Amino acid sequence: MKTRVGVALAAGLVVVAGCGASGLETGGGTVEKKTASAFLTTTEADWHKQVDAESNKNIDPSARCYFVTGADGKQSLGTLACGPLRRLGTPERQVWDVLAIQTTGGDKPGFEPADSDQWQKSQLRPDNSAFWRPDDKKADDNADALAAPAAPAAQAGLTTVSDKSEKLELKPATGKIVVPDGTLTLKGLATPETVGSGTEVKAPASGEKFVVAVFGTTPTLDPLDGASAVNAATAKSALTKWTVTVGDEQRPVEVLPGVGSEASAAERTLLVSVPKDTSDLTLTATNGGVVQKLSLTTGERTTTDVAAAYYRTGVSVDLGKSFPPTVRNVGEYYKSTYFLSLKKAALAPWDPDHGWAPAGKAWFRLQIDSKLDYNYILYKTTWVAPFLKLTADGVAIPPVPDTMDVDVIAIPVPATTKVVQLTANSVLSFAATDPGATPASGRVTFPVLTATATFQ
C-alpha cells in the first residue's frame, strides 16, 4: 500500500533518538538504513544542484535533507525536507523545501518520489514532526530562524514614478504644487531601507539612500467653469517640465498621469536614490517662465508670486448682474437689441489665452454672456471704449483693449487683490453702409452694470 502525506504547516523542532538499527518504518514496510541513505544521498545531490544555482538566497552551510517522521521519530510521514534555505521575499521560518515520497514494493522496500519529482519550496517545518537521517545528523535548534538574504542593490541614481503602492512608514506631508496641467499633493515622505516586496525588494546602491514621496494628482480646475484648466487646444503650451534636483544634477521625471485630460491618480510614488550625504532633495516644476519647487525632505514649497493665486481659497465669485434684452432704435432704419450678463469672476495666475500673468500680477477673469442684434445689412457697429472700468482694492486699473466678442475677459491686477469693483458701459457707435439709410450715424447707450467681486 502506498502512503502519501501532504505538506502541513508549522511546528517547532522535535529532536528524537532515531528510528532504530533496522531503518525507517513506513506503511509499506521498514526501509533499511543503507537503502534510506542511498535514496537520501541521491535526492540531496539533486536538491543542491537546483538550489545552489539560485540567486538571492541565504542557505545554511550545513543545509541537508531529512526524512520527516512523526513526533516519536519512528514512522515516516511520506515526505522529505531539505534546508534550511531562506529565499528573497519569503516569510520568516519558511526555510524548508519538501518532497513527497512513497515506498516501493518488494521484500526490501525503498523510496521514490511520489508521482513526480515535484518540490514544494519555502515551506514551514511540517506540523507535529521530527527529522531523521540514517547518519543521525541533526538539524540545528535554530535552523528555522535563518535570516533573510540581503536585498539586491538597485541601480545607482534610480529615479522613477509609479502607480504601485509601497508599504512604507510615511512622515505626513501635505505640500502641493499647482500648475495649469495638474495639481500634485503630497501624502507623505519616507527614507526606507528597502523598497518593493517579495522577490522585487531592492536596497539602495552602494553609498546611496532611498527617498520616497507618495502623492496624489488631480486636474487643475478653471475657477470659472469647474472644468480642467487645460484642454486639447492649450495642452502643448501648458506642459510642465518636472525634474528632481540632486545637487547640481537635474533628473527628469513624469509626474502627471495625463496632459490636457481629466486624468488623475489617487496615489503615485516617486522613488529617488541619492548619495547618503544628500541633505535636501527638491522636486521642481517648470512651466513657461514660472518655476516652483517642493522639498522632498520637509514637504515645503517655494513658489513665485506669479503662481500665488493658485494657493488662495475663495478666488471665484458669482456676480449675477445682467439686464434683459434691451431695444435701442434710432430714426427710420437703425434698430438694435442687446443683452449682457456679468456671470462670474475669478483670480487666476494663468489664463488659457494669455498664459501666465505678469510678475506680481494675477488675472482678473470675467465671464460674460452677451448678444447683439441689429440691421447689419445697413449698418456697421463699434463698441465705444472702454467697456470695462476696474478698481482693485480701490486703485484704478488701466483699461485694456476691449474684446466683447469673447466669453472671458482677462485683465492683470495685483496678485494680492481682494476686492475688484467693475463698471460695464455698453455704448455702441453705428454708421450706415447704405447712403439711403437714416440716420447716417449715431450712438446708443445700454444700461450700465456694476458689480463687486470679493476674494479671500
URDA-V360165 format. One record per helix or strand of 3 or more residues. SS is the DSSP state (H for helix, E for strand). FROM is the first residue (numbers start at 1). LEN is the number of residues. If there is no record, write none. Layout:
ss:SS from:FROM len:LEN
ss:SS from:FROM len:LEN
//
This chain:
ss:E from:24 len:3
ss:E from:29 len:3
ss:H from:33 len:19
ss:E from:57 len:14
ss:E from:75 len:13
ss:E from:96 len:8
ss:E from:111 len:3
ss:E from:119 len:5
ss:E from:129 len:4
ss:H from:143 len:3
ss:E from:159 len:4
ss:E from:176 len:4
ss:E from:182 len:9
ss:H from:198 len:3
ss:E from:208 len:11
ss:E from:241 len:6
ss:E from:249 len:4
ss:E from:265 len:11
ss:E from:282 len:6
ss:E from:290 len:6
ss:H from:305 len:7
ss:E from:316 len:15
ss:E from:334 len:15
ss:E from:361 len:14
ss:E from:379 len:5
ss:E from:388 len:5
ss:E from:395 len:3
ss:E from:408 len:7
ss:E from:419 len:6
ss:E from:427 len:6
ss:E from:441 len:5
ss:E from:449 len:6
//
